[in-house]
Amino acid sequence: MTELCEEGSRLYATALRVGRVARTDAETAPCLMEFALLHPDPDDPELLRPVPPAVALAQRLNPLEREISERRRRSVQLSDAFEPFMALSTQVTTTSDSLTVLEGGDRINTALNMATDQCRSEMLTVQPSDRMSEASLLQGMERDRPLIERGVRIRTLYQHTARYSQEKLAYASHLAAGKAEYRTIDELVERVIICDETVAFIPTRDDQQVALELRHPGLVRYLIKVFEYLWDRAVPLSTGAPYEAAPDGITEIQHSIAKLLVEGHVDEAIARRLGMNVRTCRAHIAKLASALGSGSRAQLGYLIAQSGILDRAE
């Protein structure tokens, strides 16, 4: 308690002027006793005399000053304990600001929204194929549309399977006017979002609930180079080339499957890497087997190797 009640202040001032107050009057102001501002009159037990203000103040300050002194002593001890490590910390070339761990969808989206709000020239995104829910599409459109309206260029990479997704095709058609470009490629490893060569976001868990916000210039430049490498090898979403059959009757996506089959991947792994479901993957494998005249899985691998189609796939 650091303040007197209103009645206590009035009675204490009266006691100092008159020299005493009635005990019964002080009963209406218990704060006077809490502050020890009154003491019994030795000549009359019905009266109370005031404690001099200087004495009362000293009584209240002494404990505080002892506490302050103790805290100062502890702060000096802490400073002495950490002093040997301070010189070592100056040798570290990176800072915690270069990498931030974002946990939970809300925190990730908040960080993404802040980065896109600050984006002024270009946003690069890599989006491995999956089923985009209506809520995800609306959220993406709400985030991307203001960028396009203020002249920010958007380049997005999908997998070839995006061409079978009416949601993604509709999404692209809404935003593809001028500043937004969409391309597809057979394989993409993981999601990446890069804003203005300044900040990048990558997930660290399959459930997309933990992500890293990267602001280290070297890391961001490296991710941009990876994106440009993939972009140069991708096909505009508006073309149908990846699913058109070549003269040998095999589509580009089937060439990608053939390459992974020869490398020894099982159907589930191939489907995951190419962003399609297992049933679709097996349907392509069946068409590939039919085109090469294969009667078994083992023979298919041999025929792929002998056919020379992998040379074209490269």
Backbone torsions as a table, in degrees:
resi	resn	phi	psi	omega
1	MET	NA	127.1	-176.1
2	THR	-121.4	-5.4	-177.5
3	GLU	-126.5	142.2	174.4
4	LEU	-79.0	147.8	173.6
5	CYS	-70.8	162.1	-175.8
6	GLU	-59.4	-44.5	-179.7
7	GLU	-66.7	-36.3	178.8
8	GLY	-64.8	-40.6	178.0
9	SER	-62.0	-42.2	-178.7
10	ARG	-64.1	-46.0	-177.8
11	LEU	-68.2	-37.9	179.9
12	TYR	-65.0	-42.0	177.5
13	ALA	-61.8	-40.5	178.3
14	THR	-63.9	-43.4	-179.1
15	ALA	-62.3	-38.3	179.6
16	LEU	-68.5	-36.7	-179.3
17	ARG	-74.0	-44.6	-173.3
18	VAL	-89.2	-30.2	-178.8
19	GLY	105.1	-11.5	-179.6
20	ARG	-168.8	162.0	173.2
21	VAL	-140.6	158.0	179.2
22	ALA	-71.1	142.2	179.3
23	ARG	-60.1	-37.3	-179.1
24	THR	-64.3	-34.6	177.9
25	ASP	-65.8	-36.2	-176.8
26	ALA	-71.6	-16.1	-179.7
27	GLU	-65.5	-23.1	179.2
28	THR	-82.7	-3.2	-178.3
29	ALA	-135.3	75.2	-178.1
30	PRO	-63.0	-17.6	179.9
31	CYS	-63.7	-25.4	179.1
32	LEU	-63.1	-39.3	-179.7
33	MET	-75.1	-35.0	178.4
34	GLU	-63.2	-35.7	178.1
35	PHE	-85.8	-5.0	-177.9
36	ALA	56.1	44.5	-178.4
37	LEU	-91.7	-9.5	178.8
38	LEU	-129.7	147.9	175.1
39	HIS	-139.7	156.0	-175.4
40	PRO	-60.8	142.8	174.8
41	ASP	-75.9	121.2	-178.2
42	PRO	-63.3	-22.5	-178.3
43	ASP	-90.2	-21.7	-176.5
44	ASP	-147.8	108.2	-177.3
45	PRO	-65.4	-12.3	179.2
46	GLU	-86.3	-5.5	-178.9
47	LEU	-114.2	156.9	176.7
48	LEU	-126.0	137.2	177.7
49	ARG	-102.7	149.9	180.0
50	PRO	-80.0	143.8	170.9
51	VAL	-81.6	133.8	179.8
52	PRO	-53.5	139.0	-177.4
53	PRO	-55.1	-39.1	-178.8
54	ALA	-63.7	-38.8	179.0
55	VAL	-69.2	-43.5	-179.7
56	ALA	-62.5	-43.0	179.5
57	LEU	-62.7	-43.2	-179.9
58	ALA	-61.9	-39.5	179.4
59	GLN	-63.0	-36.1	-179.9
60	ARG	-79.1	-33.0	-175.6
61	LEU	-79.5	-33.1	-175.1
62	ASN	-54.1	-47.7	178.7
63	PRO	-62.5	-38.1	179.4
64	LEU	-65.0	-42.4	-179.5
65	GLU	-65.4	-36.7	176.9
66	ARG	-65.0	-40.1	179.4
67	GLU	-66.1	-41.8	178.6
68	ILE	-62.1	-43.3	179.3
69	SER	-61.5	-40.3	179.7
70	GLU	-66.3	-40.9	179.4
71	ARG	-67.7	-36.7	175.8
72	ARG	-63.0	-41.4	179.1
73	ARG	-62.0	-42.3	-179.5
74	ARG	-68.1	-35.8	178.7
75	SER	-65.8	-37.5	176.6
76	VAL	-64.5	-41.4	178.4
77	GLN	-62.6	-43.0	178.4
78	LEU	-63.8	-42.8	178.9
79	SER	-60.9	-42.5	178.3
80	ASP	-64.0	-37.3	-178.2
81	ALA	-67.7	-36.9	-176.4
82	PHE	-92.5	-11.6	-176.7
83	GLU	-55.6	-41.1	-179.8
84	PRO	-62.3	-25.1	-176.8
85	PHE	-88.9	-16.1	-175.9
86	MET	-63.8	-40.2	-179.8
87	ALA	-65.9	-35.7	-179.9
88	LEU	-66.6	-36.7	-176.4
89	SER	-65.3	-25.8	180.0
90	THR	-71.6	-13.7	-179.9
91	GLN	-84.1	-11.7	-179.2
92	VAL	-76.0	130.5	-173.5
93	THR	-92.3	-14.7	178.5
94	THR	-111.3	160.2	178.6
95	THR	-122.4	162.5	179.6
96	SER	-63.4	-21.9	178.5
97	ASP	-67.4	-18.9	-178.6
98	SER	-73.5	-22.9	-177.6
99	LEU	-144.7	123.0	179.1
100	THR	-125.2	130.4	176.4
101	VAL	-87.6	124.5	179.7
102	LEU	-109.6	119.3	-178.9
103	GLU	-112.0	129.5	177.5
104	GLY	95.9	143.2	-177.6
105	GLY	-60.6	-38.2	-178.4
106	ASP	-64.1	-44.6	-178.8
107	ARG	-68.0	-38.2	178.3
108	ILE	-62.8	-47.3	-179.0
109	ASN	-65.2	-36.1	177.7
110	THR	-62.6	-44.4	179.2
111	ALA	-65.7	-40.6	177.9
112	LEU	-63.2	-44.2	179.8
113	ASN	-62.5	-40.3	178.9
114	MET	-64.7	-42.6	-179.6
115	ALA	-65.7	-42.3	-179.4
116	THR	-70.4	-31.8	176.1
117	ASP	-62.9	-31.6	-178.3
118	GLN	-91.3	-7.0	-177.6
119	CYS	-69.9	133.2	-175.6
120	ARG	-123.9	-18.5	-176.3
121	SER	-124.4	-52.4	-175.1
122	GLU	-153.9	142.3	173.1
123	MET	-123.7	128.7	178.9
124	LEU	-110.0	133.6	179.1
125	THR	-135.7	141.8	172.7
126	VAL	-117.1	122.7	-174.6
127	GLN	-128.7	92.6	174.6
128	PRO	-56.0	146.5	-172.4
129	SER	-69.5	136.5	166.5
130	ASP	-160.3	177.2	179.5
131	ARG	-77.2	117.6	179.6
132	MET	-87.9	121.3	178.3
133	SER	-71.3	162.1	178.2
134	GLU	-60.4	-38.4	179.3
135	ALA	-63.6	-41.0	179.4
136	SER	-65.5	-40.7	178.8
137	LEU	-62.5	-46.3	-179.8
138	LEU	-62.8	-40.5	179.5
139	GLN	-63.8	-42.5	178.3
140	GLY	-64.1	-42.2	179.7
141	MET	-65.1	-40.5	178.8
142	GLU	-62.9	-33.4	-179.1
143	ARG	-79.1	-37.0	-173.2
144	ASP	-85.8	-34.9	-174.2
145	ARG	-58.1	-46.3	177.9
146	PRO	-60.6	-32.1	177.2
147	LEU	-62.3	-48.2	-179.4
148	ILE	-63.7	-40.4	-178.2
149	GLU	-63.7	-29.2	178.0
150	ARG	-99.4	16.2	170.4
151	GLY	90.0	12.1	178.8
152	VAL	-79.2	133.1	177.5
153	ARG	-82.3	136.4	178.0
154	ILE	-121.4	127.8	173.8
155	ARG	-122.6	126.4	-176.2
156	THR	-126.8	135.5	176.6
157	LEU	-108.0	126.0	170.9
158	TYR	-115.0	173.2	169.1
159	GLN	-86.6	163.2	-178.0
160	HIS	-56.9	-28.1	-178.9
161	THR	-65.3	-14.4	177.0
162	ALA	-61.9	-22.1	-179.0
163	ARG	-68.9	-17.1	176.3
164	TYR	-93.4	-3.8	-176.5
165	SER	-96.9	109.5	178.7
166	GLN	-63.7	-31.2	179.0
167	GLU	-63.9	-46.0	-178.3
168	LYS	-69.3	-38.2	178.2
169	LEU	-64.1	-39.5	177.9
170	ALA	-66.7	-41.1	178.6
171	TYR	-60.0	-47.1	-178.8
172	ALA	-64.1	-39.2	-178.5
173	SER	-66.0	-28.6	178.7
174	HIS	-71.4	-31.6	-170.3
175	LEU	-115.7	2.7	-171.8
176	ALA	-86.0	15.9	-178.0
177	ALA	-83.1	94.4	171.5
178	GLY	86.3	-69.0	-169.7
179	LYS	-92.3	-8.6	-178.5
180	ALA	-111.7	129.7	178.6
181	GLU	-124.9	141.0	-179.0
182	TYR	-130.4	132.0	177.1
183	ARG	-132.8	162.4	178.0
184	THR	-129.3	154.2	179.9
185	ILE	-144.8	162.7	-173.7
186	ASP	-69.3	-45.2	-176.1
187	GLU	-124.4	136.7	170.4
188	LEU	-134.4	139.0	-174.8
189	VAL	-83.1	-54.1	-173.0
190	GLU	-155.0	164.9	179.9
191	ARG	-70.0	144.8	174.5
192	VAL	-146.0	138.5	172.0
193	ILE	-130.9	127.5	-177.6
194	ILE	-127.7	130.3	-179.7
195	CYS	-117.6	120.9	170.1
196	ASP	54.5	30.1	-179.6
197	GLU	56.7	23.5	-174.8
198	THR	-116.7	-43.9	-175.7
199	VAL	-138.8	142.9	178.4
200	ALA	-132.0	150.4	177.8
201	PHE	-124.6	130.4	175.9
202	ILE	-134.6	142.1	177.6
203	PRO	-78.2	155.7	177.1
204	THR	-119.8	-2.8	178.8
205	ARG	-137.8	150.0	-177.7
206	ASP	-62.8	-28.1	-178.6
207	ASP	-81.7	2.7	176.2
208	GLN	62.9	22.9	-178.9
209	GLN	-99.9	-2.4	174.9
210	VAL	-135.7	131.6	-179.5
211	ALA	-139.1	161.1	174.9
212	LEU	-109.1	133.2	171.5
213	GLU	-100.9	114.0	-174.3
214	LEU	-106.3	128.1	177.4
215	ARG	-126.7	7.9	176.6
216	HIS	-73.1	122.6	-175.5
217	PRO	-54.3	-39.6	-178.9
218	GLY	-65.2	-42.9	179.3
219	LEU	-66.6	-42.1	-179.7
220	VAL	-64.5	-42.3	178.4
221	ARG	-61.7	-40.3	-179.7
222	TYR	-62.7	-44.5	179.7
223	LEU	-65.0	-34.7	177.1
224	ILE	-64.8	-41.2	178.2
225	LYS	-63.2	-40.1	176.6
226	VAL	-62.4	-43.9	179.1
227	PHE	-60.7	-46.7	-178.0
228	GLU	-63.6	-35.2	177.6
229	TYR	-62.1	-44.8	179.3
230	LEU	-70.2	-39.2	-177.8
231	TRP	-61.1	-41.7	-179.5
232	ASP	-64.4	-24.4	-178.0
233	ARG	-99.8	-0.5	-177.8
234	ALA	-90.2	166.8	-176.8
235	VAL	-115.9	134.6	177.7
236	PRO	-53.2	139.1	-176.7
237	LEU	-60.9	-26.5	-176.5
238	SER	-73.5	-14.7	-179.1
239	THR	-93.4	160.1	-179.8
240	GLY	-106.4	9.0	-171.6
241	ALA	-54.4	-44.1	-174.2
242	PRO	-60.5	-22.0	-178.1
243	TYR	-112.3	6.8	174.6
244	GLU	-87.0	138.1	-177.7
245	ALA	-74.0	140.2	173.7
246	ALA	-79.2	174.3	179.1
247	PRO	-53.5	-28.6	179.4
248	ASP	-81.2	3.3	176.8
249	GLY	82.0	8.9	-176.3
250	ILE	-116.2	129.2	-179.1
251	THR	-79.6	167.3	179.7
252	GLU	-62.6	-39.2	-179.7
253	ILE	-65.2	-34.3	177.1
254	GLN	-70.7	-31.8	172.9
255	HIS	-63.9	-39.4	178.1
256	SER	-64.1	-41.8	177.7
257	ILE	-64.2	-41.7	179.7
258	ALA	-59.3	-42.5	179.9
259	LYS	-61.5	-43.6	-179.1
260	LEU	-71.0	-32.5	176.2
261	LEU	-62.9	-46.0	-179.7
262	VAL	-63.7	-31.9	178.4
263	GLU	-74.6	-7.1	174.6
264	GLY	96.3	11.9	-179.6
265	HIS	-76.6	142.9	176.3
266	VAL	-81.1	167.6	-175.0
267	ASP	-55.9	-44.0	-177.3
268	GLU	-62.2	-41.3	-179.7
269	ALA	-67.9	-39.5	179.0
270	ILE	-63.5	-45.4	-179.8
271	ALA	-60.4	-42.8	-179.4
272	ARG	-63.8	-43.1	-177.2
273	ARG	-70.0	-30.0	-178.1
274	LEU	-97.7	1.7	175.0
275	GLY	71.9	36.0	178.6
276	MET	-131.5	165.4	176.3
277	ASN	-80.1	163.2	-173.7
278	VAL	-63.9	-36.9	-179.7
279	ARG	-62.1	-43.9	178.0
280	THR	-64.1	-41.1	178.6
281	CYS	-59.3	-45.6	-179.4
282	ARG	-67.1	-31.1	176.0
283	ALA	-64.8	-40.8	176.8
284	HIS	-66.2	-38.5	178.8
285	ILE	-63.5	-39.1	178.7
286	ALA	-64.1	-42.0	177.7
287	LYS	-65.5	-37.5	178.0
288	LEU	-64.2	-43.8	178.8
289	ALA	-62.8	-40.5	179.5
290	SER	-64.9	-42.1	-179.3
291	ALA	-64.0	-33.6	-177.9
292	LEU	-95.1	-2.3	179.3
293	GLY	71.8	33.5	-177.9
294	SER	-89.7	139.7	178.4
295	GLY	-105.0	-5.4	-179.1
296	SER	-152.9	164.2	179.4
297	ARG	-64.7	-41.9	179.7
298	ALA	-63.8	-41.6	179.4
299	GLN	-67.6	-33.6	-179.8
300	LEU	-60.8	-44.9	178.7
301	GLY	-60.2	-40.6	179.7
302	TYR	-66.0	-45.3	-178.5
303	LEU	-65.1	-36.1	176.9
304	ILE	-60.8	-46.6	-178.9
305	ALA	-63.8	-35.9	-177.0
306	GLN	-82.8	-22.1	-173.2
307	SER	-74.1	-24.4	-176.8
308	GLY	83.5	5.3	-178.1
309	ILE	-69.4	-23.9	179.2
310	LEU	-69.1	-24.6	175.6
311	ASP	-63.6	-41.0	177.9
312	ARG	-71.2	-32.2	179.4
313	ALA	-64.6	-29.8	177.4
314	GLU	-71.1	NA	NA
